[in-house]
Amino acid sequence: MTVSQLRDLLWSLHPGLDKIKTVDQIIAGPDQEIRQTAVCWMPYSWAIKEAAARGANLLVAHEPTFYDHFEFRQGLDERYQGAKAEKERLIMELGITILRCHDVWDAVPESGVPDSWGRFLGLGAPVDSTIYHRLYKIERAGALEAAQRIAQKTKASGQSTLAFYGNPEAPVERIGIGTGCCSSPHDLFALGADMVISVDDIIRSWIDGEWATDTGRPILVVDHGVSEACAMESLAAKVQELAPGTTASVIHQGCSHLEVHAAAI
């Protein structure tokens, strides 16, 4: 099976996908026969090297390779051009092809990002949903207590400290989560949430942080990687199902930054 054939099979999982506008394309490397596949959330240079070390000639990645969501569809800021050129040379030298699977895996129910994230947090079955959002009912608790329970879950993915905005004593019975950057607190509150979990790539302290502090609406902020890396196991399983005769392994990633704690003085 070639990379483009696998891409087409992944596309077929999302019937509403715009195949022209989607970022789910071959991002770099040739349209070659697939020997072995590695799957990751973010195709860092170290992850590309790890894929090659495992014998993979295909890396399926959820997020962009070249520092912009739309990759090669628009002009890249010149400040990133040098790093892009270095990364392109690495990809060519290692004989790797990078296929992105973002729009499909953000939308596929059950095995895709939204439901995988809810399962990772142990929230049970959703009581309401949209394509990118899920709403869960929990035992009534104060917002801070509910947030601490979530932090216990994210700790397993490398993030034990979460940002909290709003009233810590606000009563919470419904938690809303979104899919990566599709986790606007306003969309999730409109769905019926008492507290929302959003990712750090969309929450700005001087906008939604201020709004939550003024209104008391609780917003919990998690690392983008923590919210989506949990769905890469199911993506690898789907890739292996679609490309029988090949193997697909996960390059495990979690929190996209290191947690730095103050040193004892």
C-alpha positions in Angstrom: 0.0 0.0 0.0 1.2 3.5 -0.8 1.0 6.5 1.4 -1.6 8.2 -0.8 -3.7 5.0 -0.7 -3.6 5.1 3.1 -4.5 8.8 3.0 -7.5 8.1 0.9 -8.7 5.4 3.3 -8.3 7.8 6.2 -10.2 10.4 4.3 -13.1 7.9 3.8 -13.6 7.8 7.6 -14.9 11.4 7.5 -17.6 11.6 4.7 -17.9 15.4 5.1 -14.2 16.1 4.7 -13.3 18.7 2.1 -10.4 16.9 0.3 -9.1 20.1 -1.3 -9.0 22.2 1.9 -8.1 19.6 4.4 -4.6 19.7 6.0 -4.7 15.9 6.0 -2.2 15.5 3.2 1.3 14.1 2.5 3.3 16.9 4.0 6.9 15.8 3.2 8.6 12.9 1.5 7.7 10.7 -1.4 4.4 8.8 -2.0 6.2 5.5 -1.4 5.2 2.0 -0.5 4.6 1.7 3.3 7.0 -0.6 5.0 6.3 0.3 8.6 4.5 3.2 10.3 5.0 5.3 13.4 2.3 7.5 14.8 2.7 10.6 16.9 0.9 13.7 18.0 3.6 16.2 17.1 6.3 15.4 14.4 9.3 17.0 16.3 12.7 16.3 14.7 13.4 13.9 17.5 10.2 12.0 16.7 11.2 11.7 13.1 14.5 10.3 14.1 12.8 7.8 16.4 10.4 6.7 13.6 13.4 6.0 11.4 15.2 4.2 14.2 12.2 1.9 14.5 12.4 1.0 10.8 9.4 3.1 9.8 9.4 4.9 6.5 6.0 6.6 7.3 5.2 8.9 10.1 1.5 9.7 10.6 1.3 12.9 12.7 -1.7 14.8 14.0 -0.1 18.3 14.2 1.9 20.3 11.7 5.5 19.6 10.7 6.5 23.1 9.6 5.3 25.5 12.3 1.9 26.5 10.7 -1.4 24.8 10.8 -1.9 25.1 7.0 1.7 23.9 6.3 2.6 24.6 2.7 -0.7 26.4 1.8 0.5 29.8 2.8 3.7 31.7 3.1 5.7 30.7 6.2 7.0 33.5 8.5 10.6 34.0 7.4 11.7 33.5 11.0 10.9 29.8 10.7 12.4 29.2 7.3 15.8 28.1 8.5 14.4 25.5 10.9 12.0 24.3 8.1 14.9 23.8 5.7 16.9 21.8 8.3 13.9 19.7 9.0 13.3 19.0 5.3 16.9 17.9 5.0 16.5 15.5 7.9 13.3 14.0 6.4 15.0 13.5 3.1 18.1 11.9 4.6 16.1 9.5 6.6 13.7 8.5 3.7 10.7 9.3 5.8 7.3 10.4 4.5 5.0 12.4 6.8 1.3 12.1 6.4 -0.9 14.3 8.5 -4.1 13.0 10.1 -5.7 16.0 11.8 -9.1 16.9 10.4 -10.2 13.2 10.2 -9.1 12.2 13.7 -10.6 15.3 15.3 -14.0 14.4 13.9 -14.2 10.6 14.0 -16.5 9.5 16.8 -15.6 6.9 19.4 -11.9 6.3 18.4 -11.0 9.9 17.5 -9.8 12.7 19.7 -13.0 13.9 21.4 -14.1 10.6 22.8 -10.5 9.4 23.5 -10.0 12.6 25.6 -13.2 12.0 27.6 -12.2 8.4 28.3 -8.7 9.4 29.3 -10.2 11.8 31.9 -12.6 9.0 33.1 -15.7 11.1 32.5 -17.9 8.2 31.4 -20.4 8.6 28.6 -21.3 12.0 27.2 -24.8 13.4 27.8 -24.6 15.8 24.9 -22.2 16.4 22.0 -21.3 18.2 18.8 -18.7 17.1 16.2 -15.9 18.5 18.3 -17.4 18.9 21.8 -18.6 16.6 24.6 -20.6 17.3 27.7 -20.4 15.0 30.7 -22.4 14.8 33.9 -20.4 14.3 37.1 -21.2 14.0 40.8 -21.8 17.6 42.1 -18.7 19.2 43.4 -17.0 22.6 43.8 -15.1 23.7 40.8 -11.7 23.5 42.5 -12.4 20.0 43.7 -13.5 18.9 40.2 -10.4 20.6 38.7 -8.1 18.7 41.2 -9.7 15.4 40.0 -8.9 16.3 36.4 -5.3 17.2 37.4 -4.9 13.7 38.9 -5.7 12.3 35.4 -3.5 14.7 33.4 -0.6 13.9 35.8 -0.2 10.6 34.0 0.5 12.4 30.8 3.1 14.7 32.3 1.0 17.7 33.5 0.3 17.8 37.2 -0.4 21.5 37.4 -3.3 23.1 35.5 -4.3 26.7 35.2 -7.7 27.6 36.7 -9.8 30.8 36.1 -13.1 31.7 37.6 -14.8 31.0 41.0 -13.2 27.9 42.7 -16.4 27.5 44.7 -18.8 27.4 41.8 -21.0 24.3 41.8 -20.2 21.9 39.0 -22.3 19.0 37.7 -21.5 19.2 34.0 -18.1 19.4 32.4 -17.5 20.4 28.8 -14.4 19.4 26.8 -13.4 20.2 23.3 -11.1 18.9 20.6 -7.8 20.7 20.8 -8.3 24.3 19.7 -12.0 23.6 19.2 -12.5 24.0 22.9 -13.7 27.6 23.1 -15.1 28.0 26.6 -18.0 30.0 25.2 -19.1 27.1 22.9 -18.8 24.7 25.8 -20.8 26.8 28.3 -23.4 27.2 25.5 -23.6 23.4 25.4 -24.6 23.4 29.1 -21.3 23.0 30.9 -20.8 24.4 34.5 -17.0 24.1 34.0 -15.0 23.8 30.8 -11.6 22.3 30.0 -9.9 24.2 27.2 -6.4 24.0 25.8 -3.6 26.4 26.4 -3.3 27.3 22.7 -6.5 29.2 22.7 -6.9 30.7 26.2 -5.5 34.2 26.8 -5.3 35.5 30.3 -6.3 39.0 29.3 -9.4 37.9 27.4 -11.0 34.6 28.5 -9.0 34.6 31.8 -10.3 38.0 32.7 -13.8 37.1 31.5 -13.9 34.0 33.7 -12.5 35.9 36.7 -15.2 38.6 36.3 -18.1 36.2 35.7 -17.0 33.4 38.0 -17.4 30.8 35.1 -14.7 28.1 35.8 -12.2 27.4 33.0 -9.6 24.8 33.4 -6.6 25.0 31.0 -4.6 22.0 29.9 -1.7 21.5 27.6 -2.8 20.9 24.0 -0.6 17.7 23.8 -2.1 16.2 26.9 -5.6 16.6 25.4 -4.8 14.8 22.2 -1.8 12.5 22.6 -4.2 10.1 24.3 -5.9 9.5 20.9 -2.7 8.3 19.1 -3.1 4.7 20.3 -6.4 4.4 18.5 -5.0 6.2 15.4 -2.2 3.7 15.2 -4.7 0.8 15.6 -6.8 2.3 12.7 -3.7 2.7 10.5 -2.7 -0.9 11.0 -6.3 -2.0 10.3 -6.3 0.0 7.0 -2.9 -1.1 6.0 -2.8 -4.9 6.7 0.6 -6.5 6.5 2.3 -3.5 8.0 2.9 -2.5 11.6 2.1 0.8 13.3 3.6 1.8 16.6 3.0 4.9 18.7 5.8 7.4 19.6 4.5 8.3 23.0 4.2 12.0 23.8 2.2 13.9 26.4 2.6 17.3 27.8 4.4 19.4 25.2 6.4 21.4 27.8 8.5 20.5 30.8 7.1 21.4 34.2 9.7 23.4 36.1 9.4 23.6 39.8 11.2 26.1 42.0 14.4 24.7 43.5 14.7 24.4 47.2 16.9 27.2 48.7 
